[in-house]
Every structure is written in structure tokens, then in C-alpha cells.
């Protein structure tokens, strides 16, 4: 078996031969007249009319049978068979093909259409040209790339050799197409908001930091899809907005986490979290039906049906039921002790982070679909507090909701906090956490508070991302991304 270096050297010699014989191995133009899908669909007409057409694609197989050669082309729309034989192509052109062509090359073929004795749709080739000479061999057809890191690093080969992955890529695109169409059907206006910010808002996560040379200013890659900007649009009188875009969080990698990902966020004036939950359930069912053709799924041992009942689960009560800890009244020492007993690692020792860690432990045990509600104010700095008209005191709970599927949070929303004084106070608490070293705490944004002082209507906001797609596809998040981040070699 030849080494990669020997194969590459042999192909470079073929490249030189192409040039010596006057055939450009990398022409800018192609004579292609039909895609391979079109050739397949229009075959009967093409065969009947004896039409001569140029087809093009990558050579995926070469099979010699005596004096004839069968090849298979793939152009991304489909595959098609070509037949090269001396009496049609001519001895000189056939010999030249044999001298310079390899599996992996991009070529174009001209010929007429017929069916073989086995009924295979085929192009009888009368002329051919090289479009791009490959210098490296493709992976072996039946095994492809086996090493996970190599697959992610050479995603172009992984997709080429793996039809299931190609289908996944197409489904991911449809996932966002269906989502976008749903939002527009419901009257939401698509907007674009900044991806570089002087303060990050809309989530609790460690941001990526960079520098703006012209302003001599440190800025951050956004960690949400314009939450604080879209709320400004509510104040501006735009009643329904949404954005689908990229978010960036400087956090660890796991089957459900990545540093760069796509999310949707919408904001809906004069609506609260109850209306939000109704809309989200409808949207998730629509996505499942149109993208996957079903509503029943399994993921990591959990079975769930999106058309079933979505019960509401109380955040605090669920943690107490599973762990015995009342996160509203427990102190940090008690919470750490329980996490140690459970064998759960935790970062940070403030109550907000410990509460969140306890919840993540409990969340994994919920199959769903369900909505988690009654989040503590401590872990919801942008959500409106639950009404306390009967007590007159501040509520420890908020009107926040999260859909849970297969033990994972697949979205986050709330009745947005629009009380400027309350919001400023909550920002102040987050600022203290930042100063104590909590890199995930939210930054203070006084210009946002100023906007609230002008007035923002009651609003429901919600966001979800590609984690939902990964769960419905029953794949790790990294597998559903086209080009996940890799360390340089």
C-alpha cells in the first residue's frame, strides 16, 4: 500500500501531465448544463430526445470492466453514472483519462443518456475535461474518517463521505428556516443587534474580550442575542421583534455546550410569561413536525412527546424534593455540604452559583416536556418578580420559565423586568458578585436603566438555541455544528 506522500507525488506528476497536454487542471469556468439531480429527474426526456449535455461533479468511484470504465459523479445534488468506452470517446481521450484521472477529481463529462441492462441511468461519454485535480486521496468509502478529532478538523471530508451527516446539516438549516417562518407568521419583525458590546447583558456567562483599536476601547463578544437591545426596541414602539444569530461564551465544552452557537431571541410587548409559554410550546411542536416529521423522541434514556402535557414545575420545590435543600432559606455552607454529599463539583462559592449548581443536578432527572417556573430572584436578574400584592414585601420569586426536555434546559424566558429602580438594584447585586470574582455575573448597564426610566411596556422575552436541535436529532451539540472550534495542530 502506497503512503500518502507517494500518492500525492504520483498525483502531482499527473497534474504536470495535464498541463503538458494543454488541459488546465483548475479552469475557472465549467460547461455544466444540468445538475445531477436535474439529469436524474429529467432522464426520460433526455434519453428520448437523445440530448447531449455536459454534467459535472466529483469522481466518487472508478470501475474498469475490460475495455469500458464506469464512474460515479457526485455534485452535492445527487449522484450519476458515466460510461467511458473507446468507440465513443476515442482511444486518445480514453487513454488520457486513464493517465491522469483519480477518485476525488472534479470533472465534467459530455454525452447522451441511456439505461444499462440493469436499468441504471447512465451518461455515454463523448468528451471530458478536468475541473479540479485532487492531490490527496479521499477516505476509504465504507469507513470514512474514524478519529473524532480528525472528523471535526476535516469536516469537508466527513460530510462528503457520510450521507447521514449531510442530512443532518440540511436538517439544521431547515430547523432555523422553520423557526424564522414561524416567528414571521406570528407577526414578529426580524432585527439585527450588535455583536460587540461595551457591557454584556442578557445572560450569566463569561464573555470573550477583545479590543477596538479605533476607539481604544475594550469590548466583549455578546453572550445573548441582543436582549438589552431588543428591549430598547420595545420602548421604541416595535411590539414584536426577533433575531437569530451567533452568541459567544467563554465556557467549557460538553455534549450540550459550545463557545460559539446560534440562538433565537424574541420580545413581545404587552405579553407576559404565560403567553410566552403557550407560544413556545406551539413553536417547538411545529419545528419537530416540519423538520423531523414526528413529535416523539428519545435522548440519553429519556422518552418524551412534545404534543403531550407540559406541566409546570416549581424550581424551589423540585430542588427541595430531590435534595432536601430549601434554596431560599439555606445558607452557602448547607448548600456546599449537600453538593459534596451528592458528589457534584461546583465553581464559585456564592449563593447564586450554588443554587444554580443544585438546580442543574436536579434538572437532569426531568424527562419533560415541562416548564420550570418560580425561579428565585437571585438567579433571575432580568425577570419581573412574582406579584406580592397580598404581602406588600419583595418577592423571592420571578415570572421566569424554562422548557425542559430530556433533563436539559432548551430555552429561557420571562416577563421582563421593566421597573428601573428594581433593575438598578439588581444590577448592583450582580456588580458586587463580579467584584468578588464571579466571572459569570451580569455587568451593570446604566444606559439600559435609563431607557427603562423612559418606560418600557410589559414584555415577554424568550430565547433558545441549537441545543434543542441537537436533542431532537439525538446528537451531541458539537456533532451538529459545521465547524466546531479546534485547537491548532
N, C-alpha and C positions, 0 to 999 in steps of 0.2 A: 504494500500500500504506500502510495506517494505521500510525502509530508506536505503540509500546507505551503511551505516555501517552494517546494518542487512544482506543485500545481500552479502556484502563482507565476513562477518563472516561465512555465510552459505557456500559460495564457498571455503573458507579455510578448512572447515570440509570435503568437497568433495575432496579437494587436499590431505588431510591426508588419506582419504579412498583409493584413487588411490594408494598411496604409500603402505598402509597396504595390499592391494590386489596384490602387486607386479608389478603394471604398472607405469613406470616412467612418471610423468606428463610433463616433459620437456626433452625428448630424443634429442640427438644431430643429429641422423640420421633419415631419412624418407625413407619409402619403395615406395614412389610415382613413378609410371611408366609413367604416362601421365599427362599433364596439362589439365585443364578442357576445354580449347579451343580445344586441340587436341582430347579429348574424344568426344566433340560435332561434330567436323569436320569429325572424323573417325567412327562415331557411326554406320553407316550401316554395315561396315565391321566387327566391334567389335561384333555387335549383331548377325550377320550371322554366324561368326566363334565361337560363344559362348566363347569368350575370357574372362578370369578372370584377372582383373587388379586392381592395387592399385591407388586410387585417393586421393587427399588431398586438404584441404582448411579450411577456417574459416566457422563455422556454422553461417548462417545468419537467419535461421528460423527453427523451430521445430513445426510440426503439427501432433498431435495424432488423429488417426481415429480408435477408437476401439482397436483392437489388433495389429495394424500396426502404424508405425511412418514414416512420410515423413520429410526429412530435405533438406535444400538447402545449398550447399557449394559455396564459392567464393574464388578463389586463385589469383585474380588480372588479370588473362587472360580471365575469364568468370565465369559463374555460372553453376551448375549441380545439379540435384536432386538425392537424395539417398533414398532408401526404406529399412527400418528395420522391420523385422517381425520374430516372434518366430520360425516358422517351418524351416526357412533358417538360421537364425543367432544362434538359440538356446536360450532356456529360460534364462540360466545363463548370457550369454553375453548381451542379451536384457535388463535384469533386472539391470545389472551393468551399462549399458548406462543410463538407467533411473535414477540411483542413483547419477551419477557423471557428466553427460554432461549438458552443458548450451549453449544458444546462445552466440556467441563470442569466444567459444573454437576453437582451431585449432585441427583438427582430420584427420586421414586417414582411408579410407574405402576400403575393398577388395570385389569384387563381379563381376557379369556378367551383361550384358546390355540388356534392353528390353524397350518397349514403353507401357505406361499405356493406358487404354481405351480412355483417352483424347488425346493420341498421344504425351505425354511428354516423352522425353528421360530420362531414369532413370537407376540407378545402383542398382541391388538387392544385398544387403549387406550380406556377409557371415563372415566377420571378421572386426574388427575395432581396432584402437589404438589412444590414446591421444597424440598429438604433443606439445600442449601448453595450459595449463589450464588457462582460464581467471578468474581474481578475481573481476573485475568490470564489470557491465552491459554496453552494447552498448547503445547509444542514441536510443530513440524511432524511429522506421523505417521511419514513414511518416513525422516527424517533425525535426528530427536531432538536431543539435546544433543551437539554435536561437540567442543567445547573440554573437555579433560580436567579442568581445574580447575573449570569450571562444572558438569560432571557430578558430581564429588565434593561440591561445595558444595550442589547441588540434587539430592541423591541420590533424594529422593522422586519427582522427575520422571523421573530416569534409570531407576528401577525400573519406574515406571508405563509408560513408552514402550518399554522394552526387555525383551521376554519372556525373552531369554536370561539377562539379569541377574537377573530374578525367579527363574528356575530355579536359578541359582547360589546365591541367598540361601536357597532351600529346601533345596538340597543341603548347604549349610554347616550348617544346623540338623540335618539328618539325620546328618551326619558326627559331631556330638557326641552325638546320640541313640544311634547305633550304638556309639560308644566307651563311653558310660555303661553301656549294656546289657551290653556285653562284660565290663566290669570287675565288674559285679554278678553276672553269671553265673559268674565265676571266684571269687566269694566275697569281694570287696573291699567294704569299708564306705565309703560316701561321707561326707566330713567337710568342715568349713569351718575355715579357719585365718586369722589376722589379715592384713589388707592394709596396715595401718600398723605399722611396726616401729621399735624404737629402734636396732637394728643390722640391716642387710640380710644375708641369707645364702642359700646355695643356688646361686649363680651368680657369675660375674665380669662385672659391668656397672656403669655409672654410674647411681646411683639418682636419683629425684626427691625433693627435700627439701621438707618443709612444717613447720608449727608447730602444736602442740597448745596452744591458749590456756589451757584449764583447768589443765593440768599445767605450763604454761610450759616446754614441752619440744619440742625439735626432733625430728621423726620422719621416716621415709622410707617412700615407697610401695614395696611389696615387688617384688623382681626375680625371685622364683621363686614357685611355688605351694606355699608353706608347707613347704619341705624340712626345715628345722630343727625346725619344729613337728610335722610328721608323724613324724619320727624320735623325738620325745618320746612319741608315741603308741605306737611300737614298745616303748619302755621301759615304757609303761603297761599293756602286755599286749594291745593290739589288734594282731592278727597281720597284717592286710591292710587298708590304707586307701588312698583316692584322693581327689583333689579336682580339679575342673575350674573354673578361674577366670581372672581377669584379672591380668596382670603388667605392670609399668611399667619401662621402661629409657630413660634419658636419652641416647639414642644417635642416630646418623644414620638417615635414611630411605633405603631402597633397595628394589629389587623383592622382596627377601626379609626386610626389616627394617622394623619399625614401633615407635613408642614405647609403644604400648598394644596388647596382644594377649591371646588366650585360649590357655591351656596346660592340659594334664593332667599331674599327677604322681601316681605310685603308689609305695607302700612295702610290701615283702613280707618279713616276718620268716622266718628260717630258710631263706632262699633266697640264692643268690649270682648273680653276673652271667651265668653260664652258663644258669641257669634263666630269668633275665630276658630273655636274647636269644631263647630259644625262645618265650616268651610274647609278646614284641613282634612277632616275625615272624608269629605266628598272628593277632595283633590287626590288623596292617596289611593282611593279606590279607582278613580279614573286613570291614574298613572299605571296601576297594576293591571287593569283590564286592557289598556291600549298598548302597553309596552310588553307585558309578559303573557297576556291572554288568559289570566287567571287571577284569583284573589286569595287562594290558599297556598301557603308557603311553609318551608321548614328552614331553620337556620340554627346551627350549633345545638341541636337537640330540642329546640323549641318548635312547636307547630302552632300556626296562627292563621286566622281567616279575617281579612280586612273588612268583609261585609258583615261580620258578627258584631256583637255588642262591644262598645268601647267604654268600659266602666271608668269612673273617676276614683283615683287612688290618692288618699291623703299622705303627703310626703312625710310629715312628722309621725303620724300614726303608724305608717308602714315601717319606718326605722325602729320605732319602739316595739312593734310586733315581732320583728326579726331579731333585734339585738338587745332589747330591754332598755335602750337609752332614749331618754326624752331630750332631744337636741335643743329644745327651747330653754330648758332649765338646767341641764347638765353643764358642768364646767370642763375646761380643757383636760384636766387631769383624769377625770372619769372617762372622757371620750378616748384619750390615748390608751388607757388601760384596756378598754373594750377592743380597740383596734389591735392591740398587742395580743389579746386573747384570741382574736379571730385570725391572727397571722397576716394582717393586712398592712402593707407598707404605706407610709404617709409622708408627704413633703409639707413642711411648714407646721408650726405648732399653734397657729391662731385658731379661734373657734370657727371662723368661716371655712377655712380649708379642711379642718377636721370634720365638720358637718358634711361637707361635700364628699369627703372620702367615705364616710359611713354610708351615705346615700348610694354611692356607686357600688358598694358591696351589696346592698340590698336590691338595687335595681336589676342586677344580673339574674335575679330569681323570678322576674316577672315576664311571662310569655307574651302577654298582650294579645291584640292591641288594646291599649288603655291610655288614658290621660292622667298624668300625675298633676295634682293641684295642691294648693295650700302650702306653697314653698315659703320658708321663713324669709322675712325681710332682709336678714343678714346676708343671704346668698342671692338676693334679687335686687341689686341697687338701682335698677331702672324700671321696676314694676310698681304699679299702683297698689297701695295697701288695701287689704280687705276692709270693708266698711265697719266702723266701730260706733255706729250711732247710738247703740244701747249703752255702751260703757263710757264713751266720751274720751277714752285714752287711746294712745297709739297702738296699732295692731301689730303683732309679731308676724303676721302672715300677709301674703300678697296674692294678687289676681294673676298668677303665673301658671302656665300649663306647658307640659311636655308630652308629646306622644311617645309611648314606649312600645317597642316591638322586639321580641326575642331577647329581652334583657338589655336592650340598648336604647339610648335616647336618640330619637330620629327627628328632632326638631325642638324648637324652644320659642315660646311666645308669651305675651302678657297684655293686659290692659296697661297701656303705657303711663308711667308717672308723668303728670303734667302740672304738678304743684311745684313752682320754682323754689320755694323755701325748703320744702321736704327734699327736693332733688339736691340742692346745695348742701344740705346737712349730710346726705348720704354720700355725696362726693367727698365731703370732709372725712368721713369714716374710712373711705377707700384710700384717701391720701395718706392717712396715718398708717394703714397697712403697707402701702408702698414704701413709706419711710422706714418701716421696720424690716424691710427686705422681702416682702411678698411680691414677687415679680408678676404674678397673675392678677393682682388687684387692679381696679379700674382707675384710669387717670382722671383728674379733675378737669372739667371743661366748663369754664365760667362763661364763655360765649354761648354755649348751649343753654345755660341757666338764663342768660339774658334773653334769649329767644323765648323761653318759657314765660318770662315776665311780660312779654307782649301778648302771650296767650296762644295755647295750642288746644284744639278741640279734643274731647275724649277719643282715644285712638287704640286700636288693636294692632300690635305688630307681631310678626312671626317669621322665623327663618328655619330652613332645613337644607341639607346638603347631600353630597354624593354618598354619604354613609347609608342613606335609605336605599339608593340604587344597589350598593354592594350587598346589603342584607337580602333584598328581593332577588338578586342574582345568585345568592348563596356563595359569595366570593369574598376573600379579604379585600379591604379597601385598596391596597396597593396593586392588586391584580386588575382592578377596574380602571386604573389610571393609565393613560397612554405612555407617558414617560415619567415614572416616579423618580424622585431625586436619588442620585447615586454618588457615592464617594469617587473622586477621580482615581484612576489607576496609578 
